[in-house]
């Protein structure tokens, strides 16, 4: 079977699930591009959702305020995101359980109650992030001259809640995953405007680092929006739901050790391809937004306090259509991220309390999960209407995520090293090293984020 993350994998065979080793899969497409696209799933959705309006606003703010000074977070974030999300995905594949259920299995009741408090705090943080994203969707519609932002925030919140309740998240994912590709326009800006590539280079290696409260606070926000706790829960939950659809274990997801060896290797390999592709896409967008904002907004010392001002970064390539393209990107990424935010915390707490959960299950079969999801959606919608500083709320939500990431990473690393739960799929040396480094970094960033938030720095 498979080895830890840093070890080489033997070539995967082409067996069909449930057939056995060595049996060719007649339905396996020969076209490598088609095979690659079929592999993409939870990892790509997680990566796309990571570039939600909170991320776009935070990256735009970074480029406009400090030019290329925060670009060092790009090469730092990629391996950390890949390692953490691969661990989440491997945990789900190896155990057949989501992160919430694994917390229940791994820790004692007393520790589990403490973790439950953290999950409730995560739901509150997700609600703040959700509100920021709904606010951004409203701002996007306003940029399209479709009416007031507050009205569209309410419409978006209500329509997403109804759609999810009716069990149509897969449709949401398919539609808005493609809308997120609009964000690739930021890559085009890099070739349509004057970019100081020397400055980009020094920014990437950290030579423009500043020891000021505002700079470090925004750095926490950038790290918080790239390594967000809701991504840990969502990655494992969506992978488990995907495994449930196989219907090989009844309502349960069949873990790797219940599969033929070759199939287990293939599932693990495909999971990594999915995760690494999603994280690479996310970081490419992150780099493009920071660098293009630095070359446009930062070069003219423009502040970012609204969606319209953030859209100006696209003017060199889009001209009068900059607002339209930015609005489509904001709306698409927001509509994809909102249900992810609402469902991730609800799935985590439901599983932790041993309740049924899952967007593929009806409200009748998972009532507690849908109550939590509904409360989060309604609360976030109300908060989005009440707030009058959309960009400020988006950046604040990123900082809150940066604060919350550390404790959940500790939990994640303790579970992923557990021999009883993970078996031979527990962390190897490389996964453990990068994972614990990420944990330490986010704990330090979170501590600074708490101080920065309290002092109003």
C-alpha positions, 0 to 999 in steps of 0.5 A: 500500500501507500507510503508516507508523503515524502516517499516515492510511490510505485506506479498505480495500476488501472484497476476499477474500484471494487474489481480487484488488483490487476483488473483494467478499468474499461471506463478509464479514459485514455485522454490524459487531460480528461483523466486529470480533470476527472481527478480534480474535486475537493482540492480544487474547490477548496483552492478556488474557495480560498480565493474568496472576496476576503482573499481578493480584498486582503491581497489587493490591500497588501499590494496597494499599501505595501507594494511588493513588500508582502510577496514573500508570503507567496512562496512561503504559503504554497508548500505550507498549504499543500502540506496541510491540505494533503494531510487533511485529505489523507486523514479522510482517505485513510480513516473514512471519517471527517475531521470532526469525527476524528477529533471525537475518536482521538481525544478524551471527552474533556479535551473534546469539549474544549475542542467543541468550544474552538469549533463554535469559535470557528463557526463564529469566525466563519460567520464573520467571513461569510458576512464579508463575502456576502457583502462583497457579492452585493458590492459586485452587483452594485458595480454592475449597476444592478441595485444597492449592495445590501439588497443583493447581499440578502438575495445572495444569502437567501438563494444560497441557503435555499439551494443548499437546503434542496441539495444542489451544492454540486450545481453551485460548485460546477457553475461558480468554480468556472466563474472563479477563473475570471480571477485569472485576469489579474495574471493578464494585468502583469503583462499589460502594465509596467511591472517592476520585476526587480521589485517583485523579485526582492519582495518575493525573497523578503527584502522589503520586510517591515517591522511595523504594526500595520505591516505585520497585521496585514501579513497575519491577514494574508496568512490567515486567508491562505491557511484558514481553519475552515479549509481543514474541515471542508477538505476532509468533509467533502472527500468523505462525501465523495467516498460515500457516493461509492456506496461500497460501505452502505452509508459509510466511506470505505477507508484505504485499508478496506480497498485493494492495494493498487486502488488504495495507491491510486486514490492516494495519488489522485487525492494529492494531484487534486490538492496540489493543483487546487493549492497551486491555482490558489497561490497563482491568483494570490501572486497575481493580485498582489503584484498587479495591485502593487503595479497599479494601485500601489504605484499611484498610492491609492487606498482600497476602501471599496470594491470599486477602488479594488477593481481599478487594478484591472483597468490596464487590461480591461479598461472600462470593463474592469469593474465588470470583470472584478464584479464577476470574480467577486460574485463567483468566488463569493457564491462558491465560498459562502456555502463552503464556509457555512457547511465546514463549521456545521459539519465539524460540530455535527460530527464532533457531537456524533450527529449526521452531517453532509450536504448530500443528506437531506435536512430530515436525515441531518437536522442538526447540521442544517440548523447550524448551517441555517443559523450561520447563513442567516447571521452572516447575512444580517451582519453583511447588511449591518456593516458599512466598511466592506473591505475592512470587514473582509481584511478583519475576517482574514486576521480572525482566521489567522488567529484561529488557525494555530489551535486547529493545526495542533489538533490536525497534527496530533491526529495525523500522527496517530498510528491507531487512526492512520495506520501506515498512512500517518505522517512521514518525516516531510509531512510532519516537519512542514506541518509542525513548522506551519503550526508554529508559524500560525500560532505566532501569527495568531498571537500577534493577530490577537494583540493587533486586534485588541490594541487596534494597531 
